[in-house]
Amino acid sequence: MKESNDGFKSDKLAKSSSVSSLPLILDIEDFKGDFSFDALFGNLVNDLLPSFQEEDTDPSEGHSNISGSDVLANGHLRGPPDASKSAQGLSGPLFPEVDKLLSLFKDSCKELVDLRKQIDGRLNNLKKDVSSQDSKHRKTLTELEKGVDGLFDSFARLDSRISSVGQTAAKIGDHLQSADAQRDTASQTIELIKYLMEFNGSPGDLMELSPLFSDDSRVAEAASIAQKLRSFAEEDIGRQSITGPSVAGNATASRGLEVAVANLQDYCNELENRLLSRFDAASQRRELSTMAECAKILSQFNRGTSAMQHYVATRPMFIDVEVMNADTRLVLGDHSSQATPSNVARGLASLYKEITDTVRKEAATIMAVFPSPNDVMAILVQRVLEQRVTALLDKLLVKPSLVNLPPMEEGGLLLYLRMLAVAYEKTQELARDLRAVGCGDLDVEGLTESLFSAYKDEYPEHEQASLRQLYQAKMAELRAESQQTSDSTGTIGRSRGAAVVSSHRQISVTVVTEFVRWNEEAISRCSLFSTQPATLATNVKAVFTCLLDQVSQYITEGLERARDGLTEAAALREKYVLGTSVSRRVAAAATSVAEAAAVAGESSFRSFMVAVQRCGSSVAIVQQFFANSISRLLLPVDGAHAASCEEMATAMSSAEGAAYKGLQQCIETVMAEVERLLSAEQKTTDFRSPDDGIAPDHRPTNACTRVVAYLSRVLESAFTALEGLNKQAFLTELGNRLHKGLLNHWQKFTFNPSGGLRLKRDITEYGEFVRSFNAPSVDEKFELLGIMANVFIVAPESLSTLFEGTPSIRKDAQRFIQLREDYKSAKLAARLSSLWPSSS
C-alpha cells in the first residue's frame, strides 16, 4: 500500500513540473505568538504541491506491489532486474518539483540566517539599553533609601515628642482628677461635718435636722449619710479611747461625738423601722419594685441582715400554727390510726415536695428583691430545717428507752428504727432538693446531719436491742405454737407424743432465713446512718455478731431437743431389759415395750438427722450472707474481717458439739436395735443345721435380712442429711461398731460346716451393705470376716494353712475356731497350740 502511495506522488510531481514557483518571502512576524513549524512549512510548500493533494485520493492498483524501500532519494525506483521493463516505461522522475523545493529551502535558509543576524543585533542593543537603565535605577534607589532613612528619623523624633507630650498631659489630668476628687471630698466632708453638728445637739433631739433626713423621697441618701456619720463618729471615739484625751478640748469633742453617735443610732433605728414597715406594706401588695428599693437601702444597715431575717420570719410557713399541725396530720395521719413506715414515707415525700415548691417560689421573689439573694436563701433554708422540719421530727421520732422497750404489739424497737430510717432518707432527699433550688453558702447537708445527731449517737444500741427483741418474740411464738400443737394431740402414747412435739419444734431453715433478713435490714440501716467507712465497719460487725448469737442459740437448742428424743428412746429401751427367769406374760409385755422403743428410736434418729441437715443449711445461709453482704463492709478496719470469721467459728462450735453428741447417740440407737433384732431373730439352728441329707440353705439368715433391712431403712435419712467429712466419719464409726457387734453376737453360737456356709452368706450380705458407706477400712474388716468364716467349713487338718497369707487375724480366727462343733472332739485346742504357739 505504501508503494502505491509513493507511485501516486511521483505522478503528481511529474504533472506539476510546469507550475512556476512564487518568490520566497519570510517575515519576522511569522515567528511571533504561537509559533508552529508545521504551519510555517505548509505555507512554504503549499503553492508547489497542490497536485499531490488532488491525486492522493485516486485509486492506484497498478503500483500496489512497489515497496517503500524501492524509492530512492532522487525520486527514481530501485527494483529487482525483472522490473526493469516497468522502469523503462516511465516518462520521467517520480518527483519533478524536488529541484524547486531545494531552491526554495536554500533561499529560506539564507533568509533565516539574515533574520537571525537582525535579531542578534536587536538583542545586543536591548542589552545595552537594559544595562544603562539598570544603572540609573540603582542610583535612584540609593537616593530614595537615603531619603527614607531621613523620614524615619523624623518620625521617631515626632513620636518621642508626642509620647512626652502625652505623658505630661496624663500627669496634668491625674493632678486635675486628684484635685477634683479632693475638692469633692472636701465638699462632702463639709457637708458631713454640718450634718454631724446637727446630730451633735441635745441627746434625743432629732427635730432640728435638715430636711434631707425627713424627706421620704431621699431616704436612700439619708441612710447613706447617716451610716457615714456614724462610722466616722464611732471611729473617732475609738481612736480617742486608745490615745487618751490630752486637753480639755479633746474631751469636750469626744463627749460631743458620743452624743452624735447616740442620736445617729436612734435615727438609724427609726429609719430602719420605717423602711421595714414600708417593706412589709409593699410585700403585702406584692410590689416587688418597692420591696427591692427598700431592701437595697436596708442593705446599708448591718449589710441588710435585719431585713433578710425579718423577711424570712414573716413567711406564713413559720408563723402559722395551722401549717405545723397540717404537717403532722399529713405525715402521721389521724391520732386514731397507727402510723406505718410506708405511710410516713409517702407523707414525708408529699410534705417535703410542698416545702421545696414553697422555697422555690420564695426564691423567685428573693432574687427579684434582695441585692444579696444567696444570703437570704441561706437564712430561709436554715429556718426551714431548724424550725419546720425539726418540729415534725420531734413528733415523729420519740426516742424509746432501752430499759423498758416498746412492746412488739405496738411495733417494738423495729418500728422506731424503720421510722428513723425513713425520716433520715427523706430528709436527705429534701436537703439535696433545697441545694438544687439554692441555699447560698449554707452547708445544708451538714445541717441535716446535725438534726439527726442525737438519734444516730444511740442508734447502734437500739439496733442490737431490736434484734434481741425480735429473737425473743420469735422464740416465744414458736414455743406457743409447739405448746398449742402438743395440747391438740390429746392423750397419746409418750414416745409417740414426744416425737410429735419434737417434730413441731424442729429446726426451721425458714426461721434462720428470717434471722438473716432481720440482719440484712439492720445492715442497710447501718449503711444509711454511717457516713464514715470505719464507723460503718464497727456497726456492721456488732450487728452481725447478733446474728451469730441468734443462729448459734437457735440451732443448738434445736439439736438438743432432737437429742432429747434419742435420750427418751434410750430410756424406753432400758425397760424391756429383763432377767432370764420371767413369766411368759412379762416377756410379752417386755417385747411390746421393746418394739415401742424401737419405733421411738427410729423416729428420733430421723428427727435428729433432719435437725443436722437443717443445721448445715442454716450455717451455709449465714456463711453466704457473710460473703455477699458483710465481708466487704469490714475491710476498711484492719483485723475486723478476721475477727468476724473467728467469731463465726466460735459461735458455731456449740452447735457442732451438740451435733457430735447427737450422732454418737444415733449410733447407739442403731446398734441397740441391731442387737435386739439379732437377739430376737437369730436361731441356734441357723448355724447348726441337722445332718439330715437335705441340701444346705444358701440364703441369708432371717436375722441378717431383718438387720440389713432395718439399716437400709434407718440410714436413708443419714445419707441425705450428712455430707462430706461428717458423713464419712459417721458411717466409718457405725461400720466399726457393726463389725464389733456382729463378732460379739456370733460368739454365742456353735457352727458346723453347713452353718459356716450360712454364716459366710450372712457376712457377704453385711459386706455388700456396708460397701455403700464408702469406708475402705470397714470394707477390709468385713472382707477379713469372710476369710475367717472359712474356719467352720474346712477340715481340721487344713486349718494350719488357712491363714498363712493373713497372720494378722490369727487371734480372731482362733476365737472363731473355738466355736466349731468339733472343737473338742477333734482336739483342735492342742493342734492349734502346736501350730500357733505364739497365739496361746
C-alpha positions in Angstrom: 0.0 0.0 0.0 2.9 2.3 0.8 4.5 1.6 -2.6 1.2 2.5 -4.3 1.1 5.9 -2.5 4.7 6.7 -3.5 3.8 6.0 -7.1 0.9 8.4 -6.8 3.3 11.1 -5.5 5.8 10.6 -8.4 3.0 11.0 -10.9 1.8 14.1 -9.1 5.2 15.7 -9.3 5.5 14.9 -12.9 2.2 16.6 -13.7 3.1 19.8 -11.7 6.6 20.3 -13.2 5.3 23.1 -15.4 4.0 25.1 -12.4 6.0 28.3 -11.8 7.1 29.0 -8.2 6.4 32.2 -6.4 9.2 34.3 -4.8 10.0 33.3 -1.2 9.1 35.9 1.4 9.8 35.3 5.1 8.9 37.9 7.7 9.9 38.1 11.4 6.2 38.4 12.2 5.9 34.7 11.2 7.8 33.7 14.3 5.9 35.7 16.9 3.0 34.4 19.1 2.2 30.7 19.0 4.8 29.5 16.5 4.2 26.3 14.7 6.8 24.7 12.5 4.2 22.6 10.6 2.3 25.8 9.7 5.4 27.6 8.5 6.4 24.6 6.4 2.9 24.3 4.9 3.0 28.0 3.9 6.3 27.4 2.1 5.3 24.3 0.1 1.6 24.6 -0.4 2.0 26.6 -3.6 4.3 24.0 -5.1 2.4 20.8 -4.2 -1.3 21.3 -4.9 -1.5 18.5 -7.5 -0.4 15.9 -4.8 -3.3 16.8 -2.7 -5.7 16.0 -5.6 -4.1 12.7 -6.6 -3.9 11.3 -3.0 -7.5 10.2 -3.2 -7.3 8.4 -6.7 -7.0 4.5 -6.7 -3.6 3.2 -7.8 -3.9 -0.5 -8.3 -1.1 -0.8 -10.7 1.5 0.3 -8.1 0.4 -1.9 -5.2 3.4 -4.2 -5.5 6.0 -1.5 -5.1 7.6 -1.3 -1.7 8.7 1.8 0.0 12.3 0.5 0.1 12.5 0.7 -3.7 12.2 4.5 -3.8 15.5 6.4 -3.9 16.2 9.8 -2.6 16.2 11.4 -6.1 12.7 10.1 -6.9 13.7 7.1 -9.1 12.8 3.5 -8.5 15.4 0.9 -7.4 14.0 -2.6 -8.0 15.0 -6.2 -9.0 16.2 -7.0 -12.5 12.9 -8.4 -13.6 11.2 -5.0 -13.0 13.5 -3.1 -15.4 10.8 -3.1 -18.1 8.5 -1.3 -15.9 11.1 1.3 -15.0 11.8 1.9 -18.7 8.1 2.5 -19.3 8.1 5.7 -17.1 8.5 9.0 -19.0 10.5 10.9 -16.2 11.4 11.2 -12.4 8.6 10.5 -9.9 9.1 13.9 -8.0 9.8 16.6 -10.6 9.2 19.5 -8.1 12.2 18.5 -6.0 14.5 21.0 -7.6 12.1 23.8 -6.9 11.8 22.7 -3.3 15.6 22.5 -2.9 15.9 26.0 -4.3 13.1 27.2 -2.0 14.7 25.6 1.1 18.1 27.2 0.3 16.6 30.6 -0.1 14.6 30.1 3.1 17.9 29.2 4.9 19.5 32.3 3.7 16.6 34.4 4.8 16.6 32.7 8.2 20.3 33.5 8.6 19.7 37.1 7.8 16.8 37.2 10.2 18.9 35.7 13.0 21.6 38.3 12.4 18.9 41.1 12.6 17.6 39.6 15.9 21.1 39.3 17.4 21.7 42.9 16.6 18.5 44.0 18.2 19.3 41.8 21.3 22.7 43.5 21.7 21.1 46.9 21.5 18.5 45.9 24.1 21.1 44.5 26.5 23.0 47.8 26.3 19.8 49.8 27.0 18.8 47.5 29.9 22.3 47.8 31.5 22.1 51.6 31.2 18.6 51.7 32.7 19.6 49.3 35.5 22.5 51.6 36.4 20.2 54.6 36.5 17.6 52.7 38.6 20.2 51.6 41.2 21.3 55.1 41.6 17.7 56.3 42.0 17.1 53.6 44.6 20.2 54.6 46.6 19.0 58.2 46.7 15.5 57.1 47.8 16.9 54.9 50.6 18.7 57.9 52.0 15.6 60.0 51.8 13.5 57.2 53.6 16.1 57.0 56.4 15.7 60.7 57.0 12.0 60.4 57.1 12.2 57.5 59.7 14.5 59.6 61.9 12.0 62.5 61.6 9.1 60.2 62.5 11.0 58.8 65.5 11.6 62.3 66.8 8.0 63.2 66.3 6.8 60.0 68.1 9.1 60.7 71.0 7.8 64.2 71.2 4.1 63.1 71.1 4.8 60.5 73.8 6.4 63.1 76.0 3.5 65.5 75.5 1.0 62.6 76.2 2.7 61.7 79.5 2.7 65.3 80.5 -1.0 65.6 79.7 -1.8 62.4 81.6 0.1 63.8 84.6 -1.8 67.0 84.4 -5.1 65.0 84.1 -4.2 62.9 87.1 -3.4 66.1 89.1 -6.6 67.6 87.9 -8.6 64.5 88.8 -7.0 64.2 92.2 -7.6 67.9 92.8 -11.2 67.4 91.8 -11.6 64.4 94.0 -10.0 66.3 96.9 -12.4 69.1 96.2 -15.4 66.7 96.1 -14.1 65.0 99.3 -13.6 68.4 101.0 -17.1 69.4 99.9 -18.6 66.2 101.1 -16.6 66.5 104.4 -18.0 70.0 104.9 -21.5 68.6 104.3 -20.9 65.7 106.7 -19.5 67.9 109.4 -22.5 70.2 109.0 -24.8 67.2 109.4 -22.7 65.8 112.2 -23.1 69.1 114.1 -26.8 68.8 113.7 -26.7 65.4 115.4 -24.3 66.8 118.0 -27.1 68.7 119.7 -29.1 67.6 122.7 -29.4 63.9 123.3 -32.5 62.5 121.7 -33.3 65.8 119.9 -33.9 64.9 116.3 -36.3 67.7 115.5 -33.7 70.3 114.2 -32.3 68.0 111.5 -32.0 69.0 107.8 -35.0 68.2 105.6 -32.8 65.5 104.0 -33.4 63.3 107.0 -37.1 63.6 107.0 -37.8 63.6 103.2 -39.2 60.2 102.2 -38.1 60.7 98.6 -34.4 60.9 99.7 -34.4 58.1 102.2 -31.5 56.3 100.4 -29.3 59.4 100.5 -30.2 60.0 104.2 -29.4 56.4 105.1 -26.0 56.6 103.3 -25.1 59.8 105.0 -26.2 58.6 108.4 -24.1 55.4 108.1 -21.1 57.5 107.1 -21.6 59.9 110.0 -22.0 57.1 112.5 -18.9 55.2 111.1 -16.8 58.4 111.4 -18.0 59.3 114.9 -17.5 55.7 116.2 -14.1 55.6 114.6 -13.1 58.9 116.2 -14.4 57.8 119.6 -12.4 54.6 119.3 -9.3 56.5 118.4 -9.7 58.8 121.3 -10.2 55.9 123.7 -6.9 54.4 122.6 -4.7 57.6 122.6 -6.5 59.3 125.6 -7.6 63.0 125.6 -4.6 65.3 126.1 -6.5 68.5 126.6 -9.9 69.6 127.8 -11.0 70.5 124.2 -10.5 66.9 123.0 -12.5 65.6 125.9 -15.3 68.0 125.0 -15.1 66.9 121.4 -15.2 63.3 122.4 -18.3 63.8 124.5 -19.9 65.7 121.7 -19.3 62.9 119.3 -20.8 60.4 121.8 -24.0 62.5 121.7 -23.8 62.4 117.9 -23.3 58.7 117.9 -26.3 58.2 120.2 -28.5 60.4 118.1 -27.3 58.8 114.9 -28.1 55.3 116.3 -31.6 56.5 117.3 -32.1 58.0 113.8 -30.8 54.8 112.1 -33.1 52.6 114.2 -36.1 54.9 113.4 -35.2 54.9 109.7 -34.7 51.2 109.6 -38.0 50.5 111.3 -39.7 52.9 108.8 -38.1 51.1 105.9 -39.2 47.7 107.3 -42.7 48.9 107.6 -42.7 50.2 104.1 -41.2 46.8 103.0 -43.9 44.9 104.8 -46.6 47.0 103.2 -45.1 46.5 99.8 -44.8 42.8 100.5 -48.5 42.6 101.3 -49.2 44.3 98.0 -46.6 42.2 96.1 -44.9 45.4 94.9 -41.6 43.9 94.1 -40.0 47.2 92.9 -40.8 48.9 96.2 -39.6 45.9 98.1 -36.3 45.9 96.1 -35.8 49.6 96.7 -36.3 49.2 100.5 -34.1 46.1 100.6 -31.4 48.0 98.8 -31.5 50.8 101.3 -31.7 48.4 104.2 -28.6 46.6 103.0 -26.7 49.7 104.3 -27.7 48.7 107.9 -25.7 45.7 109.1 -25.4 44.6 105.5 -29.2 44.1 105.4 -29.2 41.3 108.0 -32.3 42.7 109.8 -34.2 42.9 106.5 -33.3 39.4 105.5 -34.2 37.9 108.9 -37.4 40.0 109.0 -38.5 38.8 105.6 -37.9 35.1 106.4 -39.5 35.4 109.8 -42.7 36.8 108.3 -43.2 33.9 105.9 -46.5 32.1 106.6 -44.9 28.7 107.0 -43.1 30.0 110.1 -45.8 32.0 111.8 -49.0 30.0 111.0 -49.6 27.3 113.7 -52.0 25.6 111.4 -49.2 24.9 109.0 -47.4 22.9 111.6 -50.5 21.0 112.5 -51.2 20.2 108.9 -47.6 18.9 108.5 -48.2 16.5 111.4 -51.5 15.3 110.1 -50.1 14.7 106.6 -47.2 12.6 107.9 -48.7 10.8 111.0 -52.3 10.7 109.9 -55.1 10.8 112.5 -54.4 10.0 116.1 -56.7 7.1 115.9 -54.6 5.3 113.2 -51.3 3.7 113.7 -48.6 5.3 111.6 -46.6 2.8 109.4 -43.2 3.4 107.8 -44.8 3.2 104.3 -47.4 5.8 105.2 -44.8 8.0 106.8 -42.6 7.8 103.7 -45.5 8.8 101.5 -46.4 11.6 103.9 -42.8 12.9 104.1 -42.4 12.8 100.3 -45.6 14.9 99.9 -44.7 17.3 102.6 -41.1 17.8 101.5 -42.2 18.3 97.9 -44.6 21.0 99.2 -41.8 22.6 101.2 -39.4 22.5 98.2 -42.1 24.1 95.9 -42.7 26.8 98.5 -39.0 27.6 98.8 -38.7 27.7 95.0 -41.5 30.3 94.8 -39.8 32.3 97.6 -36.5 32.1 95.7 -38.0 33.8 92.7 -39.2 36.7 95.0 -35.9 36.9 96.8 -33.9 37.0 93.5 -36.1 39.9 92.4 -36.0 41.9 95.7 -32.7 41.5 97.6 -29.3 42.6 96.4 -27.7 39.6 98.1 -30.2 36.8 97.4 -27.8 33.9 98.3 -27.6 35.2 101.9 -31.4 35.4 102.1 -31.8 31.8 100.7 -29.3 30.5 103.3 -31.4 32.1 106.1 -34.6 30.7 104.6 -33.4 27.2 104.1 -31.8 27.1 107.6 -35.1 28.3 109.1 -37.0 25.6 107.2 -34.7 22.8 108.5 -34.4 24.1 112.1 -38.0 25.1 112.7 -40.4 23.3 110.4 -38.5 20.0 109.8 -37.2 19.8 113.4 -40.7 20.3 114.9 -42.0 17.4 112.7 -39.1 15.1 113.6 -39.7 15.7 117.3 -43.3 14.4 116.9 -42.4 11.6 114.6 -39.3 10.2 116.3 -39.9 9.6 120.0 -36.7 8.0 121.2 -37.5 4.8 123.1 -36.0 3.7 126.4 -33.5 0.8 126.3 -34.7 -0.3 129.8 -38.4 -0.5 129.0 -38.6 -1.5 125.4 -41.8 -0.7 123.5 -44.0 -3.9 123.2 -44.0 -5.9 120.0 -47.7 -5.4 119.8 -47.0 -1.7 119.1 -44.2 -2.4 116.7 -41.3 -2.6 119.1 -38.0 -1.1 118.6 -38.1 -2.1 114.9 -40.9 0.4 114.2 -38.8 3.2 115.7 -35.8 2.2 113.6 -37.8 2.0 110.4 -39.3 5.4 111.1 -35.9 6.8 111.8 -34.5 5.4 108.5 -37.4 6.7 106.5 -37.2 10.2 108.1 -33.4 10.3 107.6 -33.6 9.2 104.0 -36.4 11.5 103.0 -34.8 14.5 104.8 -31.6 13.8 103.0 -33.5 14.0 99.7 -35.1 17.3 100.9 -31.6 18.7 101.6 -30.5 17.7 98.0 -33.6 19.3 96.5 -33.1 22.5 98.6 -29.4 22.6 97.5 -30.6 22.4 93.8 -33.1 25.3 94.4 -30.3 27.4 96.0 -29.2 28.0 99.6 -26.1 30.2 99.3 -23.1 29.2 101.3 -25.2 27.2 103.8 -23.9 23.6 104.4 -27.4 22.1 104.1 -26.1 18.5 104.2 -24.1 19.2 107.4 -27.2 21.0 109.0 -29.3 18.0 108.1 -26.9 15.6 109.7 -27.0 17.7 112.9 -30.8 17.3 113.1 -30.2 13.5 113.5 -27.0 13.6 115.5 -28.9 12.8 118.8 -30.7 9.8 117.2 -27.6 8.5 115.5 -25.5 8.6 118.7 -27.6 5.8 120.3 -28.5 4.1 117.0 -26.1 1.1 117.4 -27.5 0.2 120.8 -31.1 0.5 119.6 -30.4 -1.7 116.6 -28.8 -4.5 118.7 -31.6 -4.3 121.2 -34.2 -4.5 118.4 -32.6 -7.7 117.0 -32.6 -9.3 120.5 -36.3 -8.3 121.0 -37.2 -9.8 117.6 -35.4 -13.0 118.5 -37.1 -13.3 121.9 -40.5 -12.6 120.3 -39.9 -15.3 117.6 -38.9 -17.9 120.2 -42.0 -17.1 122.3 -44.1 -17.5 119.1 -42.5 -20.9 118.3 -42.9 -22.1 121.9 -46.6 -21.1 121.8 -47.2 -22.9 118.5 -45.5 -26.0 119.8 -47.5 -26.0 123.0 -50.7 -25.5 121.1 -49.9 -28.4 118.9 -49.0 -30.6 121.9 -52.3 -29.8 123.6 -54.2 -30.6 120.4 -52.8 -34.1 120.2 -54.7 -35.1 123.4 -53.8 -38.2 125.2 -51.2 -40.1 123.2 -48.5 -42.5 123.9 -45.5 -41.0 125.5 -43.0 -42.0 122.9 -45.3 -41.0 120.0 -46.2 -37.8 121.7 -42.6 -36.9 122.2 -41.9 -37.5 118.5 -44.9 -35.2 117.6 -43.7 -32.4 119.9 -40.2 -32.8 118.6 -41.3 -32.5 115.0 -43.1 -29.3 115.7 -40.1 -27.8 117.4 -37.7 -28.9 114.8 -35.0 -26.5 113.4 -36.5 -24.5 110.6 -34.4 -23.0 107.8 -37.2 -20.6 107.2 -36.7 -19.2 110.7 -33.0 -18.8 110.2 -33.7 -17.1 106.9 -35.9 -14.7 108.8 -33.0 -14.0 111.2 -30.8 -13.2 108.2 -33.5 -11.0 106.8 -33.6 -9.0 110.0 -29.9 -8.7 110.0 -29.8 -7.6 106.3 -32.3 -4.9 107.0 -30.2 -3.7 110.0 -27.1 -3.7 107.8 -28.9 -1.5 105.3 -29.7 1.0 108.1 -26.1 0.9 109.2 -25.0 1.8 105.7 -27.6 4.6 105.7 -26.6 6.2 109.0 -22.8 5.5 109.0 -21.1 8.0 106.7 -17.5 7.0 107.6 -16.2 3.6 106.5 -14.6 2.8 109.9 -17.8 3.6 111.7 -19.8 1.5 109.3 -17.5 -1.4 109.8 -17.8 -1.2 113.6 -21.6 -1.1 113.5 -21.8 -3.9 110.9 -19.6 -6.1 113.0 -21.8 -5.6 116.1 -25.0 -6.3 114.1 -23.6 -9.4 112.5 -22.5 -10.7 115.9 -26.1 -10.5 117.0 -27.0 -12.8 114.1 -24.3 -15.3 115.0 -25.6 -15.4 118.6 -29.1 -15.9 117.4 -28.4 -18.6 114.9 -26.0 -20.4 117.3 -28.5 -20.4 120.1 -31.4 -21.5 117.9 -29.7 -24.4 116.1 -28.0 -25.6 119.3 -31.3 -25.7 121.2 -32.9 -27.4 118.2 -30.2 -30.1 118.2 -30.6 -30.5 122.0 -34.3 -31.0 121.6 -33.6 -33.6 118.9 -31.2 -35.3 121.3 -33.9 -35.4 123.9 -35.9 -37.7 121.6 -32.9 -40.0 121.4 -32.5 -39.9 125.2 -36.2 -40.8 125.7 -35.9 -43.7 123.3 -32.9 -45.0 125.2 -34.9 -44.8 128.4 -37.6 -46.8 126.8 -35.2 -49.5 125.8 -34.0 -49.9 129.4 -37.5 -51.0 130.4 -37.5 -54.2 128.3 -34.2 -55.5 129.7 -35.3 -58.4 131.9 -33.7 -61.3 133.7 -33.7 -64.8 132.3 -36.4 -66.3 134.5 -39.6 -64.4 133.9 -43.1 -65.4 133.1 -44.4 -65.5 129.6 -46.8 -62.6 130.3 -43.9 -60.4 131.5 -41.9 -61.4 128.5 -44.7 -60.5 126.1 -45.0 -57.1 127.8 -41.3 -56.6 127.6 -41.4 -57.4 123.9 -44.1 -54.9 123.4 -42.1 -52.2 125.2 -39.1 -53.1 123.1 -41.0 -52.7 119.9 -42.3 -49.3 121.0 -38.7 -48.3 122.0 -37.5 -49.4 118.5 -40.2 -47.3 116.9 -39.3 -44.3 119.1 -35.6 -44.8 118.4 -36.1 -44.9 114.7 -38.3 -41.8 114.7 -35.8 -39.9 116.9 -33.0 -41.0 114.6 -34.7 -39.5 111.6 -35.7 -36.4 113.5 -32.1 -35.8 114.6 -30.8 -36.3 111.1 -33.3 -33.8 109.8 -32.1 -31.4 112.5 -28.5 -31.9 111.5 -29.3 -31.3 107.8 -31.2 -28.1 108.6 -28.4 -27.1 110.9 -25.9 -27.4 108.0 -28.2 -25.5 105.7 -28.6 -22.7 108.3 -24.9 -22.4 108.7 -24.4 -22.3 104.9 -27.0 -19.5 104.7 -25.1 -17.5 107.3 -21.8 -18.0 105.6 -23.3 -17.0 102.2 -24.7 -13.8 103.8 -21.3 -13.0 105.3 -19.5 -13.5 102.0 -22.1 -11.5 100.0 -23.0 -8.6 102.3 -20.7 -8.4 105.3 -17.1 -9.1 104.4 -16.7 -6.1 102.0 -18.0 -3.7 104.7 -15.4 -4.9 107.2 -12.4 -4.3 105.0 -11.8 -0.6 106.0 -10.9 -1.7 109.6 -7.8 -3.8 110.0 -8.5 -7.2 111.5 -12.3 -6.8 111.5 -12.8 -9.4 108.8 -10.6 -12.0 110.5 -12.2 -11.3 113.9 -15.7 -11.8 112.5 -14.6 -15.1 110.9 -13.2 -16.2 114.2 -16.5 -15.2 116.0 -18.4 -17.1 113.4 -16.4 -20.3 114.0 -16.7 -19.8 117.8 -20.5 -19.3 117.6 -21.0 -22.5 115.6 -18.8 -24.6 117.9 -21.6 -25.1 120.4 -23.8 -26.4 117.7 -21.0 -28.7 116.4 -20.7 -30.1 119.9 -24.4 -30.9 120.2 -24.3 -32.4 116.7 -21.4 -34.6 117.6 -23.1 -35.9 120.8 -26.3 -36.5 119.0 -24.6 -38.5 116.2 -23.0 -40.7 118.9 -26.4 -41.3 120.3 -27.7 -42.1 116.9 -25.1 -44.8 116.6 -26.0 -46.2 120.0 -29.7 -46.2 119.0 -29.0 -48.0 115.7 -26.7 -50.6 117.4 -29.2 -51.2 120.2 -31.9 -52.1 117.6 -29.4 -54.2 115.6 -28.6 -56.1 118.8 -32.3 -56.5 119.6 -33.0 -57.8 116.1 -30.1 -60.3 116.2 -31.1 -61.5 119.7 -34.7 -61.9 118.7 -34.3 -63.4 115.2 -31.1 -65.4 115.3 -31.8 -69.1 116.0 -29.4 -71.7 117.2 -30.3 -73.9 114.2 -29.2 -71.2 111.8 -25.6 -72.3 112.2 -26.0 -75.9 113.3 -28.4 -77.3 110.8 -29.0 -81.1 111.3 -27.2 -83.5 109.0 -30.4 -85.0 107.6 -29.2 -85.1 104.0 -31.2 -82.1 103.0 -29.4 -79.6 100.7 -27.9 -76.7 102.7 -29.8 -73.3 102.7 -27.7 -70.7 100.9 -30.0 -67.8 101.7 -29.1 -65.3 104.4 -30.5 -65.9 107.8 -33.7 -64.2 108.8 -31.8 -62.2 111.4 -29.4 -60.9 108.8 -32.2 -60.0 106.4 -34.0 -58.1 109.2 -30.9 -56.2 110.3 -29.9 -55.2 106.7 -33.5 -54.1 106.0 -33.5 -52.0 109.2 -30.2 -50.4 108.5 -31.2 -49.6 104.9 -34.3 -48.0 106.1 -33.0 -46.0 109.0 -29.7 -44.9 107.4 -31.6 -43.4 104.4 -32.0 -40.2 106.3 -28.4 -40.2 107.3 -27.2 -40.5 103.7 -29.4 -37.5 102.9 -28.6 -35.3 105.9 -24.9 -35.8 106.2 -22.2 -34.9 103.7 -18.5 -34.5 103.3 -16.2 -35.5 106.2 -19.1 -35.6 108.7 -20.8 -38.3 106.6 -17.6 -40.3 106.2 -16.8 -40.2 109.9 -20.3 -41.2 111.0 -20.5 -44.1 108.6 -17.0 -45.3 109.4 -17.8 -45.3 113.1 -21.1 -47.1 112.6 -19.4 -49.7 110.4 -16.8 -50.4 113.0 -19.5 -50.7 115.7 -21.5 -53.0 113.5 -18.4 -55.2 112.9 -17.7 -55.4 116.6 -21.4 -56.1 117.4 -21.6 -58.9 114.9 -18.4 -60.5 116.3 -19.8 -60.4 119.8 -23.1 -61.8 118.6 -21.6 -64.8 116.8 -19.6 -65.7 119.9 -22.9 -67.0 121.3 -23.3 -69.8 118.7 -21.7 -73.1 117.6 -21.1 -73.8 113.9 -20.9 -76.9 111.8 -19.7 -76.8 108.2 -23.2 -76.1 106.8 -23.7 -73.4 109.4 -20.3 -71.9 108.4 -21.6 -71.7 104.8 -24.7 -69.9 106.2 -22.5 -67.5 108.2 -20.4 -66.8 105.2 -23.6 -65.9 103.3 -24.6 -63.5 106.1 -21.1 -61.9 106.1 -21.4 -61.4 102.3 -24.8 -59.7 102.8 -23.4 -57.4 105.5 -20.4 -56.7 103.4 -22.4 -55.7 100.4 -24.5 -53.3 102.5 -21.5 -51.6 104.2 -19.9 -51.1 100.9 -22.3 -48.3 100.4 -20.6 -46.5 103.3 -17.5 -45.8 101.1 -15.3 -46.6 104.0 -12.3 -48.6 102.9 -11.3 -49.6 106.5 -14.8 -51.0 107.1 -14.8 -52.9 103.8 -11.5 -54.5 104.7 -12.8 -55.7 108.1 -15.8 -57.4 106.5 -13.6 -59.0 103.9 -11.5 -60.5 106.7 -14.7 -61.7 108.3 -15.4 -63.6 105.2 -12.0 -65.2 105.3 -12.4 -66.1 109.0 -15.7 -67.8 108.3 -13.8 -70.4 106.4 -12.6 -71.9 109.7 -16.1 -73.5 110.1 -16.0 -75.0 106.6 -12.5 -76.6 106.1 -11.4 -79.8 107.6 -9.4 -79.7 110.9 -6.1 -80.6 109.1 -6.5 -77.7 106.7 -6.7 -75.0 109.5 -3.0 -74.6 109.7 -2.7 -73.3 106.1 -5.9 -71.3 106.1 -4.3 -68.0 107.4 -0.8 -68.2 106.0 -1.4 -65.1 103.9 -3.2 -63.1 106.7 -1.3 -63.7 110.0 -2.9 -60.6 111.5 -6.3 -62.2 112.0 -5.0 -65.4 113.7 -6.1 -64.3 117.1 -9.7 -63.6 116.0 -9.6 -66.7 113.9 -8.6 -68.8 116.9 -11.7 -67.5 118.8 -13.8 -68.5 115.8 -12.2 -72.0 115.7 -13.3 -72.5 119.3 -16.9 -72.1 118.1 -16.6 -75.2 115.8 -18.9 -78.0 116.6 -16.0 -80.5 116.6 -13.6 -78.2 118.5 -13.4 -80.7 121.4 -13.9 -84.0 119.5 -11.2 -83.1 117.0 -8.9 -81.9 119.8 -8.3 -78.6 117.9 -7.1 -76.8 121.0 -3.9 -79.0 121.2 -3.4 -78.9 117.4 -3.7 -75.1 117.3 -1.4 -74.8 120.3 1.3 -76.7 118.4 0.7 -74.8 115.2 0.5 -71.3 116.6 2.4 -71.3 119.9 2.7 -67.5 119.9 -1.1 -67.1 120.0 -1.6 -69.2 123.0 
